[in-house]
């Protein structure tokens, strides 16, 4: 059955695209127009502008395009959506915002203490992966997907904790829980390990666990998160099996596998970058050590 039966609003989320456009306009207004009025501000780099536009495009694709509708029909798309929303978009967003803007956000009185506490590496690592794992307990996930308010709050909280998770690895602000060397490697490995139990539960479960993907009545209630009630009431549909030939258990397994693969690709990419930076720093330090005796013997070198 075609997705078009759910209507334009469900497929393309016009309200969400307005929100994305407002965020984009606000970003460029602050980073370009308002910058001259702010002390210690710096010109917006082209790379930062491109990264922000990429983050906004991915955010809309993930939560505003038909991908969001498919995520309520197939568990596979749900996990791909989660991977992009919490593993790919947050680090891009962190890098896209200039440091002088981050400093002013973090130094706000009601944010400073919270941000400082929750971006401590161990706390950020445990809390994000804990919240993610709890979300995918069948009883919890089914309950969250049945209530539009709880679903919105949980999604936003997970996104904020994803920012906290990536902050120690990505941020460039001195004194703001930056990790270096072996600590970065340990953090990356720890993140990969802590997400494994949740993915393992999903992949190796003997049956499809989530009623919002298998029970027709509960699935219809969950669909109300992205489809207007007036549209749903006029449809004669029984469940997600009308839109896919994949059995529910195989759909669930594929979703868990894709989530783990995407996480490994993202963490592997960052791991390679960290190792390269570490190797480069070791070479620079070695060159400085080799130059030190020469400078002592010849303190006034001649060009």
N, C-alpha and C positions, 0 to 999 in steps of 0.2 A: 504494500500500500504506500503511495507517495506521501512524503512529509508535507506537501503543499496543503493537505487537508486541514492542517493546524493553523493556517493563515499567516499573513505577512508579519504580524506583530510577534508571533511565537518564533518565527524563523529568523527575524532580523533585529528584534529588540530595539525599536526606534528610540525609546527613552534612554536606553543604555548608551547608544551612540551619541546622544546629546550630552550625556555625562562625560564621555570620553573627549568630545570636542571642547567642552568647558575646561576640563583638566589640561588639555593641550594649550588652549588659549591662555589660561592662567600661568602655565609653566613659562611660555615665551614672554608673557608680559612681565613677570618677575625677573626672569633671567636676562632679558634684553632691555626692555623699556624702563623698568624700575631700578635696574642695577646701578645706574649713575647716582641715585639718591642714597645708596647704602654704602657705608664705610667698609673698606677692605674687600669689596666685591671684585670679581675678575670677569673678563669677557667670556661669554659662552663659547665653548669649543664646538667645532662642527661635529666632532665625534660624539659629544654629549647630546647634541640635538638629534642626531641620527639614532642614537641608542634610545632616547626617550620616545621618538616616533615609532621605533620598532616595538618598544614595550607596550605602547598604546594600541598598536595594530594587533599584537599578540593577545592583549587583554580583551579587545573587542572580539577577535576571532574565537577566543576560548569561552567567553561568557555571553557574547551577544549574537553570534552567528548561528547557523544551524547545528554547529558542533555542540552547543549547549542543549539543544533539543535532543540530539542523538545521545547525549550523555545521560538523559533520563530514560532512553529506550534501551540502550545497550551498555552493559557494565564496562566493556572495552573502552568506549568513548569517555565514560566517566573517569577512568584511570588515566587516560591520555590527557583529559582536561585537568585533572589534579596535578599531573606531572608538569604541565606547562605553567599552571597557576602558581605552584609553590616551589618548583625547582629551576625554572628557566626565566620567568618574568622578574622575580625579585632581584637577582643579581644584576640583571640588565638595568632595572630601575635605579638601583643604588648607584651604579656607575654613571647613569645619565644625569643625575642631579649634582650640580657643582658643590664643592666642599663648603663654600661660604653660605649657601642656602641650608645645607645640612647642619652647620654650626648654629644657625639661627633657629632651626626647628628643634634641635636637641636641647638648646639652652632655655627653651620656654619653661617657666616654673613648674607646670603640671606635667611636663614630659621628661625633664632632665633626670629625675631620680628613677622613674620607671624605665627609661631607655638604658640608663647606666646599669641597672640591676639585670634586666632581661637580656642584655647583649653580652653578659659574662658567658664565655664559651661553653662551659659545662651546663649552665642553666639553659642557654639557648638550644643546645644540642638535645638535651633530655626532654625539655618541654615541647618543642615542635614535634619531635618523633613520637612522644607520648600522646599528644593531642591527635596526631594523624592516625596512630594505631587505635586509639579509643574510638575515633570516628568510624573506623571500619569494623568495629564489633557489630554484628548483624542487628542486634536489638537497638543499639544507639543510632546506627545509620538509617534504619527504617523509621525510627522516631523523628530524626532530624529532617528527613525528606518528606515527612507528612505535615510539617509546619513551616510555612513560608518565613515567618519571623525568626524562628530558631535556626532555620537553614541559612538565612542571610547573616545572622550574628555569628554563627559558627564559621562560615566561609570567611568573613572579614577577620575574625580572630586568628584563624589559621594563616591568613595572608600576612597579618602583622607579625605573627611568630615566625613566618618564613623570612621576613625582613630581618628579624632578630637573629635567625639561624645563619643567614648569609653575611651579616654585618662583620663578624670577626675575620672572615676570609677575604672580603671584598673592599671594605672601607679604607680610605687613604688619610683619615684624620689621625694625627699623632695623639697618643694617649687615650684612644677610644677602642680599647679591647682589640688591638691589632695582634694577629698571630704571625709568628715567623718560624722558618725552618722546620724542625721536627714537630713543633706544636701544630703547625698547619697540616702536616702530613697525618698526624694522629687525629686531628679534627675531621679531616676528610674520610679517613678509614672508619672512624667512630660513627659518622653519619651514615655511611653505607651499611654498617653492621646493625645499627639500631632500627633501620627501616625494614630489614630482612624478615623479622618475625611476622609483621603484618602482611607482607607480600607472600610469605610462605603459607600463612593461614589461608589466604585467598586462593593461591595456586593449588594447594594440595588438599583442600576441603573435599570430602567424598561426594558432597551434593552442593547444588546452588543454595547459597545461604541467605540471600537478601529477598525478602518478600516483596519489596517495591520493584523488583525485576521479574518476579515469578507469579505473584498473586494478582490477578486482574483488577480486583477492587482496590487494593492498596496501590497498585501501579497507577491507576487513574487518579487517585488522590495526590500522588507524588507528581504527576504531570501538571497539576494545577500550579506548580512552582514556576512554570515557564509558558503555560498556555492559558489564555483568558478563560474564566469559568463559562462565559456565554458561548465560547467556541466548543469547549469540551461537552457541554450539555447537549449540543446539537449533533454529536458524533455517535455512531454505533460501532464502537470498537471494544474488543475484549482484553487485549493485552499486547505486550511488545512482540509476541510471536507473529503478529500481522506485518511487522516491518523488517524482520530478519529471519533467515533460515537457520541461524546458529543456535544450537541448544544452549540453555541457560548456564549449565555447568562449564561448557567449553568457552562461552563468552566470558564468564568469570575468570577462568584460568588464563585466557589470553590477556585480559585486563591486568592481572597481577604480573604476568611476564613482561608486558610492555612497560609497566610502571618501573620495574626493576631495571630493565634494559636502558630506559631513558635516564634513570638516576645514575647508572654506571657510566653512561656516555658523558653526562654533565660532570660528574665527579672526576672521571678519568681525564677530561679536558683540563679541568682546573689543576689536577694533580701534575699533569705534564707541564703546565705553565709554572707551577710552584717549583718543580724540580729544575726547570730551565733557569728561573730567576735565582734559585739557590746556587746552581752551578756557576752562573755568571758572577754572583757576589763572591764566591770562593776564589774565582780567578782574579777578580779585582783586588781582593785582600792579599792574595799571594804576590801579585805584582807590587803592591805597596810594601810588603815585607822585603822583597828583593831590592827595591829602590832605596830603602832606608840606609843600608851601609854605604851606598854610593854617595848619598847626600851628606853623610857624616864625614866621609873622606874628602869630599869636594863641595863644601857649603856654598861656594860662589861659582856655580857652573857658568861656562862661557858659551854663548850660542855659536 
